[in-house]
Amino acid sequence: MLIEFCKSKIAHGTITEAELHYEGSITVDQNLLDAADILPGEKVEVLNVNNGNRFTTYTISGEPGSGILCLNGPAARLGLVGDQIIILSYGLVEQKVAKKLSTVVIHLDENNNIKK
C-alpha cells in the first residue's frame, strides 16, 4: 500500500512579498528549496501560522540567497507580508519504506536564513 509521507518541511518562514496579479504559486529562495529537497514546480502545502489558512500550490525558484517567500496569485489573499508560514512537501511511498524514512526539516530565522 502507498501512503502519503511528509518528505520536507520549511519551518518558521516569513512571507516577504505577496503578488496578487500573478498566475499563482509560491516563490521560494532556491537555496531553501535545495536545503529542503523541494524542486521548482513541486506541489506543496502552505500553512499560515498567523491566520490558520492552509492551501496547496507549487513552488517557483527564487533568487538564491534572497530569502524570498512570495505568495503569488490567489494565494496572495491568504497571507500578509510578515506572516509566519510552514511549507510542506509530500511523496507517495510504500508503507514499509516510510517506516525507515525521516522528514527533511529546515528551520528559518526572522530573515529566512537557515538557522545553524
C-alpha positions, 0 to 999 in steps of 0.5 A: 500500500502507498501512503502519503509521507511528509518528505520536507518541511520549511519551518518558521518562514516569513512571507516577504512579498505577496503578488496578487496579479500573478498566475499563482504559486509560491516563490521560494529562495532556491537555496531553501528549496535545495536545503529542503529537497523541494524542486521548482514546480513541486506541489506543496502545502502552505500553512499560515501560522498567523491566520490558520489558512492552509492551501496547496500550490507549487513552488517557483525558484527564487533568487538564491540567497534572497530569502524570498517567500512570495505568495503569488496569485490567489494565494496572495489573499491568504497571507500578509507580508510578515506572516509566519508560514510552514511549507510542506512537501509530500511523496507517495511511498510504500508503507514499509519504506516510510517506516525507515524514512525521516522528514527533511526539516529546515528551520528559518530565522526572522530573515529566512536564513537557515538557522545553524 
